[in-house]
Amino acid sequence: MPISSPERFFKAKQHLALKKDKIAIESFQFPFEEIKSAAFYALGNIAVGNLSKYLPFILDQIDNPHKKQYLLLHFLKEVIVRQSVDKAEFQDSSVEKILNLLFNHCESEEEGVCSVVAECLGKIAL
């Protein structure tokens, strides 16, 4: 049974969406800060387009102890910035989760993590 044009389009769109997510996340591995910054910006924009899908993933990943917390907090900061620019709305439960997560990490031993947490809190306050 042949696939109709709308079905083909939908499948292609899904495939491309998965590829762009994977490419952006893999960009965190590059040693160049410019590429990492571009990845944060891209993923922040992608996430704001579908907060219900990406925000829980981001928050879960930040809450797991590993070396990528600093990078993931930058990702969260971009989501917060884009959300405020685009006037997208976080659900109240999401705001509570974000604030709890940030307050849990504000006393991190890593100075960079503390700085990004402070930036996130400042952006939320605005």
All heavy atoms as an XYZ file, in Angstrom:
1010
protein
N       0.842     -1.176      0.000
C       0.000      0.000      0.000
C       0.890      1.244      0.000
O       1.692      1.440      0.905
C      -0.877     -0.047      1.250
C      -1.771      1.099      1.437
S      -2.897      0.647      2.788
C      -3.368      2.190      3.318
N       0.789      2.096     -1.014
C       1.652      3.272     -1.099
C       1.294      4.305     -0.030
O       0.153      4.420      0.410
C       1.379      3.818     -2.500
C       0.109      3.208     -2.937
C      -0.086      1.947     -2.158
N       2.311      5.072      0.373
C       2.124      6.124      1.381
C       1.654      7.389      0.672
O       2.217      7.788     -0.350
C       3.442      6.399      2.126
C       3.895      5.140      2.862
C       3.294      7.548      3.090
C       5.247      5.275      3.524
N       0.621      8.022      1.208
C       0.105      9.249      0.604
C       1.079     10.403      0.828
O       1.939     10.353      1.696
C      -1.258      9.592      1.200
O      -1.111      9.970      2.551
N       0.921     11.450      0.037
C       1.799     12.616      0.144
C       1.779     13.245      1.534
O       2.833     13.559      2.077
C       1.436     13.653     -0.910
O       1.768     13.165     -2.186
N       0.598     13.464      2.174
C       0.611     14.036      3.521
C       1.345     13.138      4.529
O       2.066     13.631      5.394
C      -0.861     14.176      3.882
C      -1.577     14.248      2.583
C      -0.769     13.392      1.644
N       1.187     11.828      4.395
C       1.881     10.904      5.298
C       3.388     10.981      5.079
O       4.161     10.989      6.035
C       1.410      9.468      5.074
C       0.042      9.167      5.628
C      -0.347      7.732      5.348
O       0.225      6.835      5.997
O      -1.196      7.538      4.471
N       3.797     11.035      3.835
C       5.223     11.149      3.508
C       5.797     12.440      4.080
O       6.880     12.444      4.646
C       5.398     11.139      1.989
C       6.324     10.057      1.532
C       6.572     10.106      0.060
N       5.562      9.260     -0.573
C       5.112      9.415     -1.780
N       5.558     10.387     -2.527
N       4.219      8.606     -2.276
N       5.062     13.527      3.898
C       5.502     14.815      4.426
C       5.650     14.748      5.936
O       6.643     15.207      6.495
C       4.506     15.917      4.033
C       4.824     17.242      4.650
C       5.872     18.004      4.166
C       4.086     17.726      5.723
C       6.181     19.238      4.740
C       4.380     18.938      6.300
C       5.430     19.698      5.806
N       4.658     14.173      6.622
C       4.693     14.073      8.081
C       5.885     13.239      8.543
O       6.599     13.612      9.467
C       3.388     13.487      8.609
C       3.335     13.394     10.102
C       3.186     14.536     10.876
C       3.453     12.175     10.735
C       3.148     14.469     12.258
C       3.408     12.081     12.122
C       3.256     13.233     12.882
N       6.144     12.106      7.889
C       7.272     11.239      8.255
C       8.598     11.956      8.014
O       9.517     11.861      8.814
C       7.212      9.922      7.493
C       6.133      9.006      8.012
C       6.165      7.676      7.325
C       5.030      6.838      7.877
N       5.400      5.489      8.132
N       8.705     12.672      6.916
C       9.937     13.413      6.626
C      10.159     14.510      7.670
O      11.284     14.724      8.130
C       9.867     14.025      5.225
N       9.083     15.184      8.033
C       9.169     16.251      9.036
C       9.631     15.677     10.379
O      10.478     16.264     11.050
C       7.810     16.937      9.177
C       7.811     18.133     10.065
C       6.445     18.801     10.073
C       6.411     19.914     11.074
N       5.113     20.548     11.166
N       9.092     14.534     10.788
C       9.504     13.885     12.030
C      10.976     13.516     11.981
O      11.715     13.725     12.941
C       8.677     12.623     12.286
C       7.306     12.867     12.814
C       6.583     11.553     13.074
O       6.665     10.614     12.285
N       5.885     11.499     14.185
N      11.417     12.966     10.866
C      12.807     12.555     10.711
C      13.738     13.764     10.830
O      14.759     13.710     11.518
C      12.993     11.858      9.365
C      14.390     11.416      9.105
N      14.959     10.351      9.762
C      15.337     11.909      8.265
C      16.210     10.199      9.345
N      16.453     11.128      8.431
N      13.390     14.856     10.162
C      14.214     16.065     10.233
C      14.239     16.645     11.640
O      15.271     17.126     12.100
C      13.716     17.109      9.236
C      13.973     16.790      7.772
C      13.294     17.826      6.887
C      15.463     16.730      7.496
N      13.115     16.609     12.341
C      13.061     17.124     13.714
C      13.995     16.330     14.611
O      14.719     16.908     15.431
C      11.634     17.072     14.248
N      14.008     15.022     14.467
C      14.909     14.195     15.281
C      16.362     14.485     14.953
O      17.204     14.546     15.840
C      14.603     12.714     15.061
C      13.279     12.213     15.619
C      13.031     10.771     15.177
C      13.249     12.320     17.129
N      16.660     14.695     13.683
C      18.033     14.979     13.273
C      18.510     16.315     13.829
O      19.624     16.413     14.318
C      18.167     14.975     11.753
C      18.355     13.616     11.174
C      18.845     13.791      9.754
C      19.466     12.566      9.227
N      20.813     12.310      9.455
N      17.689     17.365     13.772
C      18.139     18.675     14.241
C      18.361     18.647     15.747
O      19.298     19.256     16.245
C      17.176     19.783     13.836
C      15.878     19.835     14.607
C      15.011     20.986     14.157
C      13.683     20.909     14.875
N      12.722     21.836     14.393
N      17.525     17.930     16.497
C      17.725     17.800     17.943
C      19.056     17.115     18.222
O      19.843     17.566     19.049
C      16.602     16.984     18.586
C      15.242     17.645     18.474
O      15.183     18.809     18.043
O      14.255     16.986     18.807
N      19.305     16.025     17.512
C      20.527     15.250     17.722
C      21.761     16.075     17.359
O      22.750     16.086     18.090
C      20.481     13.964     16.895
C      21.645     13.059     17.125
C      21.520     11.784     16.323
C      22.748     10.913     16.547
N      22.761      9.747     15.710
N      21.709     16.784     16.255
C      22.841     17.612     15.829
C      23.122     18.698     16.853
O      24.273     18.934     17.227
C      22.582     18.229     14.437
C      22.626     17.144     13.368
C      23.590     19.328     14.118
C      22.113     17.586     12.015
N      22.085     19.373     17.328
C      22.281     20.442     18.298
C      22.860     19.905     19.606
O      23.785     20.487     20.169
C      20.967     21.168     18.551
N      22.367     18.769     20.087
C      22.867     18.194     21.328
C      24.311     17.726     21.152
O      25.147     17.921     22.035
C      21.952     17.048     21.807
C      20.632     17.655     22.301
C      22.607     16.238     22.921
C      19.542     16.656     22.599
N      24.630     17.135     20.008
C      26.006     16.703     19.757
C      26.967     17.886     19.673
O      28.163     17.739     19.905
C      26.074     15.878     18.475
C      25.485     14.493     18.621
C      25.434     13.715     17.309
O      25.760     14.292     16.250
O      25.054     12.537     17.368
N      26.460     19.076     19.375
C      27.304     20.266     19.293
C      27.901     20.644     20.641
O      28.895     21.367     20.703
C      26.505     21.449     18.734
O      26.059     21.165     17.437
N      27.319     20.152     21.734
C      27.882     20.410     23.062
C      29.264     19.782     23.211
O      30.038     20.176     24.069
C      26.990     19.845     24.162
C      25.694     20.566     24.351
C      24.642     19.915     24.956
C      25.512     21.871     23.957
C      23.430     20.554     25.164
C      24.311     22.521     24.144
C      23.265     21.859     24.756
N      29.576     18.789     22.385
C      30.840     18.065     22.490
C      32.011     18.812     21.852
O      33.152     18.489     22.105
C      30.711     16.676     21.850
C      29.549     15.855     22.346
C      29.581     15.607     23.842
O      30.636     15.396     24.423
N      28.428     15.658     24.468
N      31.728     19.793     21.005
C      32.795     20.515     20.315
C      33.614     21.338     21.298
O      33.083     21.873     22.272
C      32.211     21.441     19.234
C      31.819     20.729     17.980
C      30.554     20.195     17.839
C      32.731     20.576     16.947
C      30.187     19.528     16.681
C      32.372     19.910     15.783
C      31.100     19.387     15.656
N      34.915     21.475     21.035
C      35.764     22.243     21.950
C      35.641     23.758     21.761
O      36.156     24.517     22.574
C      37.179     21.772     21.583
C      37.082     21.343     20.157
C      35.681     20.805     19.988
N      34.936     24.203     20.739
C      34.838     25.632     20.454
C      33.603     26.242     21.115
O      32.482     25.773     20.907
C      34.798     25.875     18.941
C      35.952     25.235     18.218
C      35.741     24.135     17.409
C      37.244     25.726     18.361
C      36.794     23.533     16.743
C      38.302     25.132     17.706
C      38.085     24.023     16.893
N      33.812     27.295     21.876
C      32.715     27.943     22.592
C      31.670     28.525     21.644
O      30.494     28.555     21.975
C      33.251     29.041     23.524
C      34.026     28.501     24.698
C      33.204     27.556     25.580
O      32.044     27.877     25.883
O      33.739     26.493     25.943
N      32.097     28.981     20.469
C      31.147     29.551     19.514
C      30.130     28.505     19.060
O      28.951     28.804     18.908
C      31.877     30.125     18.290
C      32.777     31.297     18.574
C      34.178     30.877     19.041
O      34.517     29.672     18.997
O      34.919     31.767     19.468
N      30.586     27.289     18.855
C      29.683     26.216     18.419
C      28.740     25.848     19.560
O      27.539     25.660     19.346
C      30.480     24.990     17.930
C      31.230     25.361     16.650
C      29.557     23.790     17.702
C      32.158     24.292     16.137
N      29.268     25.783     20.779
C      28.414     25.474     21.930
C      27.354     26.565     22.119
O      26.193     26.270     22.374
C      29.254     25.335     23.197
C      30.100     24.097     23.225
C      30.916     24.048     24.502
C      31.880     22.896     24.490
N      32.726     22.878     25.689
N      27.763     27.817     21.978
C      26.808     28.924     22.118
C      25.716     28.848     21.065
O      24.541     29.089     21.353
C      27.528     30.272     22.018
O      28.375     30.461     23.105
N      26.108     28.520     19.843
C      25.120     28.373     18.773
C      24.164     27.224     19.084
O      22.956     27.327     18.832
C      25.817     28.138     17.440
N      24.689     26.154     19.667
C      23.843     25.008     20.031
C      22.850     25.403     21.123
O      21.678     25.021     21.066
C      24.698     23.826     20.490
N      23.303     26.165     22.129
C      22.388     26.619     23.185
C      21.272     27.462     22.594
O      20.107     27.307     22.932
C      23.112     27.472     24.237
C      24.211     26.779     24.960
C      25.402     27.437     25.210
C      24.074     25.478     25.416
C      26.428     26.808     25.894
C      25.100     24.846     26.093
C      26.283     25.512     26.330
N      21.663     28.371     21.707
C      20.682     29.257     21.087
C      19.672     28.452     20.260
O      18.461     28.649     20.381
C      21.405     30.284     20.208
C      20.483     31.270     19.564
C      19.962     32.333     20.291
C      20.117     31.143     18.233
C      19.107     33.247     19.700
C      19.266     32.050     17.634
C      18.766     33.101     18.376
O      17.912     34.002     17.798
N      20.176     27.519     19.456
C      19.295     26.702     18.608
C      18.363     25.845     19.455
O      17.146     25.808     19.224
C      20.125     25.820     17.686
N      18.907     25.170     20.448
C      18.074     24.313     21.286
C      17.082     25.124     22.112
O      15.962     24.680     22.352
C      18.945     23.441     22.192
C      19.608     22.271     21.489
C      20.599     21.583     22.401
C      18.573     21.272     21.002
N      17.478     26.301     22.551
C      16.540     27.164     23.270
C      15.346     27.529     22.410
O      14.198     27.489     22.856
N      15.618     27.855     21.153
C      14.530     28.180     20.229
C      13.672     26.973     19.910
O      12.452     27.071     19.822
C      15.098     28.784     18.940
C      15.497     30.219     19.142
O      14.681     31.052     19.504
N      16.762     30.511     18.936
N      14.305     25.822     19.750
C      13.555     24.592     19.489
C      12.657     24.275     20.679
O      11.479     23.952     20.521
C      14.513     23.414     19.201
C      15.214     23.620     17.860
C      13.770     22.084     19.212
C      16.392     22.675     17.620
N      13.213     24.386     21.872
C      12.460     24.043     23.090
C      11.274     24.968     23.312
O      10.203     24.512     23.716
C      13.383     24.070     24.307
N      11.445     26.256     23.061
C      10.333     27.190     23.255
C       9.193     26.858     22.306
O       8.025     27.032     22.644
C      10.792     28.655     23.083
C       9.627     29.611     22.982
C      11.673     29.049     24.262
N       9.514     26.305     21.155
C       8.492     25.900     20.199
C       7.660     24.724     20.686
O       6.560     24.506     20.215
N       8.177     23.980     21.657
C       7.446     22.831     22.188
C       7.876     22.596     23.645
O       8.548     21.610     23.953
C       7.716     21.596     21.323
C       6.750     20.467     21.602
O       6.005     20.500     22.572
N       6.776     19.461     20.754
N       7.503     23.522     24.514
C       7.906     23.458     25.928
C       7.462     22.162     26.604
O       8.200     21.606     27.412
C       7.344     24.649     26.705
C       8.048     25.983     26.495
C       7.291     27.099     27.212
C       9.476     25.920     26.969
N       6.279     21.676     26.264
C       5.775     20.470     26.932
C       6.647     19.255     26.627
O       6.733     18.329     27.432
C       4.328     20.199     26.536
O       4.231     19.962     25.145
N       7.314     19.259     25.487
C       8.186     18.139     25.127
C       9.591     18.309     25.707
O      10.154     17.383     26.266
C       8.286     18.014     23.607
C       9.244     16.935     23.150
C       9.329     16.862     21.641
C      10.373     15.834     21.211
N      10.539     15.824     19.759
N      10.162     19.497     25.570
C      11.576     19.688     25.878
C      11.869     20.108     27.321
O      12.913     19.751     27.855
C      12.199     20.702     24.914
C      12.313     20.167     23.527
C      11.400     20.524     22.546
C      13.322     19.277     23.193
C      11.501     20.013     21.260
C      13.419     18.763     21.913
C      12.512     19.140     20.957
O      12.594     18.629     19.694
N      10.991     20.882     27.935
C      11.292     21.366     29.283
C      11.458     20.237     30.295
O      12.438     20.243     31.048
C      10.239     22.378     29.744
C      10.591     23.145     31.012
C      11.900     23.908     30.842
C       9.477     24.100     31.373
N      10.581     19.244     30.331
C      10.809     18.136     31.273
C      12.138     17.415     31.023
O      12.836     17.046     31.971
C       9.629     17.194     31.023
C       8.567     18.069     30.451
C       9.299     19.098     29.642
N      12.506     17.249     29.759
C      13.775     16.614     29.418
C      14.945     17.427     29.972
O      15.860     16.881     30.596
C      13.907     16.461     27.905
C      15.288     16.076     27.459
C      15.731     14.771     27.605
C      16.143     17.018     26.912
C      17.013     14.417     27.207
C      17.419     16.672     26.513
C      17.857     15.367     26.660
N      14.923     18.730     29.749
C      16.006     19.602     30.221
C      16.118     19.519     31.738
O      17.215     19.340     32.289
C      15.761     21.072     29.807
C      15.740     21.212     28.298
C      16.816     21.993     30.408
C      15.198     22.546     27.828
N      14.988     19.655     32.424
C      15.003     19.663     33.887
C      15.484     18.328     34.444
O      16.263     18.304     35.404
C      13.614     20.015     34.426
C      13.078     21.391     34.022
C      11.693     21.615     34.594
C      14.019     22.506     34.447
N      15.059     17.225     33.841
C      15.524     15.905     34.286
C      17.028     15.754     34.081
O      17.727     15.221     34.944
C      14.799     14.783     33.541
C      13.360     14.620     33.981
O      12.988     15.122     35.072
O      12.587     14.000     33.227
N      17.512     16.215     32.945
C      18.940     16.091     32.659
C      19.785     16.947     33.604
O      20.848     16.523     34.040
C      19.237     16.486     31.206
C      18.693     15.516     30.194
C      19.293     14.136     30.350
O      20.499     13.969     30.394
N      18.445     13.135     30.469
N      19.326     18.134     33.935
C      20.070     18.993     34.856
C      20.092     18.384     36.246
O      21.095     18.470     36.958
C      19.462     20.414     34.897
C      19.669     21.120     33.561
C      20.088     21.242     36.025
C      18.916     22.426     33.423
N      19.015     17.753     36.624
C      18.911     17.176     37.968
C      19.787     15.933     38.147
O      20.111     15.571     39.272
C      17.455     16.834     38.285
C      17.032     17.340     39.639
O      17.795     18.115     40.256
O      15.952     16.951     40.096
N      20.167     15.288     37.045
C      21.063     14.125     37.132
C      22.501     14.612     37.271
O      22.948     15.422     36.464
C      20.944     13.249     35.879
C      19.615     12.551     35.811
O      19.014     12.228     36.823
N      19.142     12.321     34.599
N      23.209     14.126     38.286
C      24.585     14.606     38.476
C      25.534     14.067     37.393
O      25.693     12.870     37.238
C      24.968     14.057     39.849
C      24.020     12.953     40.128
C      22.797     13.186     39.307
N      26.078     14.967     36.623
C      27.099     14.633     35.635
C      27.784     15.917     35.207
O      27.408     17.007     35.629
C      26.521     13.880     34.435
C      25.307     14.509     33.842
N      25.319     15.693     33.171
C      24.018     14.103     33.844
C      24.102     15.995     32.771
N      23.291     15.046     33.169
N      28.756     15.803     34.373
C      29.581     16.949     34.001
C      28.894     17.928     33.061
O      29.393     19.008     32.830
C      30.884     16.472     33.374
C      31.761     15.725     34.346
C      33.050     15.280     33.710
C      33.892     14.538     34.725
N      35.172     14.127     34.189
N      27.751     17.578     32.510
C      27.086     18.442     31.535
C      26.117     19.430     32.188
O      25.419     20.143     31.489
C      26.343     17.603     30.503
C      27.254     16.828     29.591
C      26.455     16.100     28.540
C      27.374     15.274     27.669
N      26.653     14.524     26.660
N      26.047     19.479     33.510
C      25.098     20.383     34.163
C      25.316     21.831     33.741
O      24.355     22.552     33.483
C      25.189     20.267     35.682
C      24.512     19.051     36.215
C      24.566     18.987     37.717
O      25.504     19.472     38.326
N      23.555     18.391     38.299
N      26.562     22.244     33.682
C      26.879     23.617     33.285
C      26.315     23.906     31.897
O      25.668     24.937     31.680
C      28.398     23.815     33.316
C      28.853     25.152     32.816
C      28.711     26.300     33.592
C      29.443     25.278     31.564
C      29.133     27.536     33.136
C      29.872     26.507     31.095
C      29.719     27.629     31.879
O      30.132     28.847     31.421
N      26.531     22.990     30.966
C      26.040     23.179     29.603
C      24.514     23.166     29.557
O      23.895     23.983     28.873
C      26.597     22.085     28.689
C      28.113     22.022     28.558
C      28.525     20.801     27.758
C      28.643     23.286     27.919
N      23.906     22.249     30.288
C      22.448     22.157     30.303
C      21.806     23.373     30.969
O      20.730     23.816     30.571
C      22.007     20.868     30.980
C      22.312     19.601     30.173
C      22.235     18.367     31.059
C      21.374     19.472     28.990
N      22.475     23.932     31.961
C      21.961     25.163     32.582
C      21.994     26.319     31.585
O      21.106     27.165     31.579
C      22.745     25.507     33.848
C      22.379     24.660     35.061
C      23.434     24.793     36.151
C      21.010     25.048     35.604
N      23.006     26.354     30.731
C      23.033     27.361     29.657
C      21.853     27.154     28.707
O      21.238     28.118     28.255
C      24.343     27.298     28.872
C      25.413     28.163     29.437
N      25.398     29.536     29.340
C      26.528     27.846     30.120
C      26.462     30.034     29.924
N      27.164     29.020     30.415
N      21.571     25.912     28.420
C      20.428     25.562     27.576
C      19.145     26.074     28.231
O      18.314     26.720     27.584
C      20.437     24.053     27.390
C      19.337     23.468     26.546
C      18.503     24.225     25.750
C      19.153     22.100     26.548
C      17.507     23.638     24.974
C      18.162     21.500     25.783
C      17.341     22.284     25.002
N      18.981     25.825     29.531
C      17.798     26.301     30.264
C      17.733     27.824     30.235
O      16.659     28.403     30.054
C      17.819     25.788     31.707
C      16.663     26.259     32.587
C      15.314     25.794     32.036
C      16.857     25.751     34.016
N      18.879     28.475     30.376
C      18.902     29.948     30.333
C      18.385     30.444     28.987
O      17.599     31.398     28.925
C      20.317     30.468     30.598
C      20.384     31.996     30.634
C      21.780     32.487     30.868
C      22.534     32.398     29.579
N      23.829     33.048     29.556
N      18.797     29.811     27.901
C      18.312     30.205     26.574
C      16.802     29.999     26.455
O      16.115     30.823     25.856
C      19.038     29.439     25.472
C      20.426     29.934     25.204
C      20.474     31.395     24.777
O      19.581     31.859     24.044
O      21.425     32.079     25.179
N      16.306     28.925     27.033
C      14.855     28.683     27.011
C      14.141     29.805     27.758
O      13.139     30.342     27.280
C      14.507     27.305     27.631
C      13.003     27.160     27.824
C      15.047     26.187     26.766
N      14.667     30.186     28.913
C      14.058     31.254     29.714
C      14.087     32.570     28.946
O      13.090     33.294     28.890
C      14.763     31.385     31.075
C      14.505     30.136     31.926
C      14.315     32.645     31.809
C      15.387     30.018     33.155
N      15.213     32.875     28.325
C      15.343     34.117     27.552
C      14.373     34.113     26.376
O      13.640     35.089     26.165
C      16.799     34.312     27.056
C      16.890     35.414     26.016
C      17.728     34.592     28.220
N      14.358     33.029     25.601
C      13.470     32.954     24.439
C      12.006     32.994     24.856
O      11.188     33.611     24.195
C      13.735     31.679     23.617
C      15.079     31.606     22.967
C      15.405     32.730     22.016
N      14.297     33.150     21.182
C      14.189     34.345     20.619
N      15.123     35.251     20.793
N      13.164     34.655     19.876
N      11.699     32.331     25.957
C      10.318     32.310     26.448
C       9.855     33.723     26.760
O       8.755     34.110     26.422
C      10.231     31.403     27.690
C       8.911     31.380     28.386
C       8.795     32.457     29.456
O       9.772     32.953     29.991
N       7.594     32.837     29.733
N      10.719     34.524     27.375
C      10.310     35.883     27.724
C      10.209     36.769     26.483
O       9.322     37.609     26.385
C      11.265     36.495     28.751
O      12.559     36.624     28.212
N      11.087     36.573     25.512
C      11.052     37.355     24.275
C       9.824     37.001     23.445
O       9.136     37.872     22.923
C      12.347     37.129     23.452
C      12.214     37.693     22.056
C      13.538     37.736     24.157
N       9.544     35.709     23.339
C       8.423     35.241     22.516
C       7.084     35.290     23.236
O       6.062     34.935     22.675
C       8.674     33.804     22.040
C       9.865     33.708     21.099
O      10.356     34.761     20.657
O      10.296     32.584     20.810
N       7.113     35.677     24.495
C       5.893     35.759     25.325
C       5.202     34.407     25.457
O       3.999     34.326     25.614
C       4.906     36.801     24.777
C       5.488     38.187     24.616
C       5.865     38.793     25.926
C       6.322     40.232     25.736
N       7.464     40.585     26.507
N       5.993     33.347     25.352
C       5.450     32.009     25.608
C       5.246     31.886     27.116
O       5.912     32.547     27.891
C       6.419     30.940     25.108
N       4.336     31.064     27.510
C       4.012     30.936     28.928
C       4.464     29.597     29.480
O       4.159     28.556     28.916
C       2.497     31.078     29.136
C       1.967     32.467     28.860
C       2.431     33.496     29.870
O       2.561     33.165     31.071
O       2.687     34.638     29.450
N       5.215     29.664     30.584
C       5.501     28.453     31.332
C       4.263     28.135     32.155
O       3.587     29.035     32.650
C       6.655     28.666     32.323
C       8.017     28.710     31.700
C       8.888     29.748     31.984
C       8.457     27.708     30.858
C      10.152     29.779     31.447
C       9.723     27.728     30.305
C      10.573     28.772     30.603
N       3.980     26.867     32.338
C       2.914     26.484     33.256
C       3.414     26.731     34.676
O       4.617     26.678     34.938
C       2.555     25.011     33.084
C       1.979     24.685     31.733
C       1.740     23.191     31.567
O       2.189     22.380     32.366
N       1.033     22.835     30.514
N       2.486     26.996     35.605
C       2.882     27.259     36.994
C       3.709     26.122     37.574
O       4.682     26.352     38.291
C       1.650     27.504     37.866
C       0.974     28.836     37.561
O       1.633     29.715     36.962
O      -0.199     28.990     37.918
N       3.347     24.886     37.250
C       4.101     23.739     37.764
C       5.524     23.739     37.203
O       6.462     23.357     37.901
C       3.393     22.428     37.430
O       3.286     22.263     36.032
N       5.702     24.195     35.966
C       7.037     24.265     35.373
C       7.880     25.330     36.055
O       9.066     25.112     36.314
C       6.950     24.568     33.876
O       6.308     23.527     33.191
N       7.281     26.467     36.346
C       8.012     27.533     37.027
C       8.479     27.043     38.392
O       9.633     27.267     38.779
C       7.140     28.807     37.169
C       7.836     29.850     38.040
C       6.814     29.380     35.803
N       7.612     26.353     39.095
C       7.980     25.821     40.410
C       9.139     24.823     40.295
O      10.087     24.871     41.070
C       6.766     25.143     41.052
C       7.001     24.720     42.475
C       5.755     24.146     43.130
O       4.633     24.543     42.748
O       5.921     23.301     44.013
N       9.081     23.940     39.292
C      10.161     22.963     39.080
C      11.467     23.667     38.735
O      12.534     23.298     39.229
C       9.791     21.987     37.966
C       8.735     20.984     38.345
C       8.386     20.096     37.159
C       7.209     19.205     37.474
N       6.776     18.423     36.311
N      11.386     24.672     37.867
C      12.590     25.409     37.463
C      13.208     26.097     38.673
O      14.423     26.014     38.901
C      12.269     26.435     36.358
C      11.905     25.720     35.062
C      13.449     27.380     36.133
C      11.323     26.627     34.000
N      12.388     26.785     39.455
C      12.915     27.488     40.627
C      13.522     26.518     41.636
O      14.615     26.777     42.171
C      11.816     28.332     41.280
C      11.372     29.550     40.482
C      10.184     30.221     41.159
C      12.523     30.539     40.304
N      12.853     25.406     41.898
C      13.405     24.412     42.829
C      14.746     23.900     42.329
O      15.705     23.776     43.099
C      12.434     23.244     43.030
C      11.254     23.613     43.893
O      11.330     24.527     44.707
N      10.151     22.919     43.712
N      14.821     23.585     41.043
C      16.059     23.088     40.470
C      17.169     24.130     40.594
O      18.295     23.810     40.995
C      15.829     22.731     39.006
C      17.034     22.157     38.285
C      16.617     20.944     37.481
C      17.658     23.179     37.399
N      16.866     25.374     40.267
C      17.882     26.427     40.343
C      18.350     26.653     41.779
O      19.557     26.785     42.026
C      17.343     27.725     39.731
C      17.114     27.691     38.223
C      16.423     28.961     37.754
C      18.430     27.481     37.475
N      17.416     26.678     42.729
C      17.812     26.871     44.123
C      18.627     25.688     44.634
O      19.524     25.861     45.460
C      16.596     27.133     45.010
C      16.024     28.518     44.826
C      14.680     28.691     44.568
C      16.822     29.651     44.892
C      14.141     29.958     44.377
C      16.309     30.926     44.705
C      14.961     31.070     44.447
N      18.353     24.493     44.139
C      19.143     23.316     44.530
C      20.577     23.396     44.010
O      21.484     22.831     44.609
C      18.500     22.024     44.024
C      17.253     21.667     44.786
O      17.032     22.126     45.906
N      16.408     20.857     44.179
N      20.771     24.088     42.888
C      22.110     24.167     42.285
C      22.837     25.478     42.597
O      23.978     25.647     42.183
C      22.009     23.973     40.771
C      21.726     22.563     40.392
N      20.453     22.056     40.350
C      22.545     21.541     40.072
C      20.505     20.788     40.012
N      21.758     20.447     39.840
N      22.220     26.379     43.325
C      22.861     27.682     43.556
C      24.058     27.583     44.498
O      24.871     28.497     44.553
C      21.855     28.723     44.038
S      21.234     28.452     45.689
N      24.185     26.494     45.222
C      25.324     26.317     46.117
C      26.313     25.292     45.581
O      27.067     24.682     46.336
C      24.834     25.910     47.503
C      24.023     27.002     48.178
C      23.546     26.612     49.569
O      23.939     25.541     50.061
O      22.783     27.396     50.144
N      26.330     25.137     44.286
C      27.244     24.190     43.652
C      28.691     24.585     43.932
O      29.015     25.763     44.127
C      27.008     24.185     42.137
O      27.978     23.403     41.488
N      29.552     23.585     43.947
C      30.977     23.846     44.145
C      31.608     24.450     42.891
O      32.667     25.067     42.973
C      31.691     22.553     44.528
C      31.277     22.042     45.897
C      31.957     20.739     46.260
O      32.901     20.307     45.558
O      31.531     20.144     47.262
N      30.958     24.268     41.750
C      31.461     24.827     40.499
C      30.999     26.270     40.355
O      29.799     26.558     40.331
C      30.962     24.017     39.304
C      31.526     22.614     39.228
C      31.033     21.889     37.999
O      31.066     22.486     36.897
O      30.609     20.738     38.148
N      31.945     27.170     40.255
C      31.621     28.593     40.150
C      30.799     28.898     38.901
O      29.866     29.709     38.932
C      32.911     29.418     40.130
C      32.665     30.904     40.187
C      33.956     31.687     40.248
O      34.932     31.205     40.835
O      33.968     32.805     39.702
N      31.110     28.222     37.790
C      30.376     28.443     36.548
C      28.912     28.079     36.683
O      28.040     28.781     36.166
N      28.622     26.991     37.383
C      27.240     26.569     37.602
C      26.500     27.634     38.402
O      25.382     28.020     38.057
C      27.180     25.189     38.307
C      25.773     24.877     38.789
C      27.677     24.093     37.372
N      27.143     28.134     39.468
C      26.516     29.185     40.291
C      26.226     30.436     39.469
O      25.182     31.061     39.635
C      27.414     29.532     41.478
S      27.574     28.208     42.683
N      27.140     30.799     38.584
C      26.945     31.984     37.739
C      25.753     31.818     36.799
O      24.943     32.738     36.646
C      28.205     32.262     36.907
O      29.274     32.582     37.736
N      25.651     30.655     36.173
C      24.542     30.423     35.239
C      23.221     30.364     35.998
O      22.205     30.885     35.529
C      24.763     29.144     34.395
C      23.593     28.910     33.455
C      26.056     29.235     33.609
N      23.223     29.755     37.187
C      22.012     29.724     38.015
C      21.580     31.155     38.335
O      20.391     31.489     38.228
C      22.240     28.904     39.309
C      21.119     29.144     40.307
C      22.362     27.419     38.987
N      22.536     32.004     38.712
C      22.209     33.405     39.017
C      21.635     34.115     37.789
O      20.669     34.881     37.899
C      23.459     34.127     39.514
N      22.215     33.853     36.614
C      21.687     34.451     35.381
C      20.255     33.981     35.116
O      19.398     34.783     34.729
C      22.582     34.092     34.199
C      23.925     34.776     34.213
C      24.788     34.359     33.035
O      24.276     34.394     31.884
O      25.951     33.992     33.254
N      20.009     32.689     35.311
C      18.659     32.149     35.095
C      17.656     32.802     36.051
O      16.570     33.203     35.631
C      18.644     30.635     35.310
S      19.452     29.687     34.022
N      18.023     32.903     37.302
C      17.133     33.525     38.293
C      16.860     34.989     37.946
O      15.729     35.463     38.073
C      17.701     33.383     39.703
C      17.699     31.974     40.277
C      18.523     31.903     41.561
C      16.278     31.493     40.530
N      17.890     35.675     37.494
C      17.719     37.074     37.080
C      16.781     37.203     35.897
O      15.917     38.087     35.872
N      16.927     36.314     34.922
C      16.047     36.348     33.737
C      14.605     36.042     34.100
O      13.674     36.643     33.553
C      16.532     35.369     32.655
C      17.899     35.649     32.116
C      17.929     36.900     31.303
C      19.322     37.128     30.728
N      19.430     38.409     30.040
N      14.412     35.104     35.035
C      13.049     34.770     35.478
C      12.426     35.968     36.190
O      11.245     36.260     36.011
C      13.046     33.523     36.387
C      13.337     32.284     35.551
C      11.706     33.376     37.106
C      13.537     31.024     36.366
N      13.227     36.659     36.987
C      12.720     37.805     37.752
C      12.267     38.941     36.848
O      11.355     39.689     37.194
C      13.790     38.309     38.717
N      12.898     39.055     35.675
C      12.510     40.118     34.740
C      11.212     39.779     34.101
O      10.390     40.444     33.740
C      13.590     40.312     33.661
C      14.938     40.802     34.183
C      15.929     40.847     33.029
C      14.820     42.176     34.802
